[in-house]
Amino acid sequence: MEKQEVTELIAVDLSAAFDTVDHGIFTDVHNKQYGCTSTALGWIDTYLRPRPSKRKLSIVISTSTGM
C-alpha cells in the first residue's frame, strides 16, 4: 500500500457451471492434460461430489438427501 500499487481480485461463482459437466471427464482431463496431482484432483472431486443435506424446521429434521 505504501508504494501505491494496484491489487485486483476477481471472484466468480462457477458452481452452477460444474453441474453441466461430467465430473469423471472433468477430473480426467485435468489429470492428463494439465497434470493435476492426486491431491488437487481429490479437492476437485470432493467439491463436485453431491453432499448429503438435512433441513430443520422448528423441531422436525428431514431425512438426508443429496444436493
Secondary structure, DSSP 8 states (H G I E B T S, - for coil): -TT-----------HHHHTTS-HHHHHHHHHHTT---HHHHHHHHHHHS--EE--EETTEE---EE-
